[in-house]
Amino acid sequence: AALAGRDFVVPEDVKAIAVPALAHRLTLRPELWVQRIRGEDVVVEALESVPTPPAEDV
């Protein structure tokens, strides 16, 4: 947000940093490793499953 000249965060800012900020914090079950599912995949799926609020609500 600050790099874009804003003093507030918009949903796109959160999406831009979510994978590097969150993926390494997840501990996945071994069966997910076997399926080659990574923390990055889990974060991306979570982001895609949550609707982004309309701009007027931000």
Sequence and secondary structure as in RCSB ss.txt:
>XXXX:A:sequence
AALAGRDFVVPEDVKAIAVPALAHRLTLRPELWVQRIRGEDVVVEALESVPTPPAEDV
>XXXX:A:secstr
 GGGT SS  HHHHHHHHHHHHGGG    HHHHHTT  HHHHHHHHHHHS    GGG 
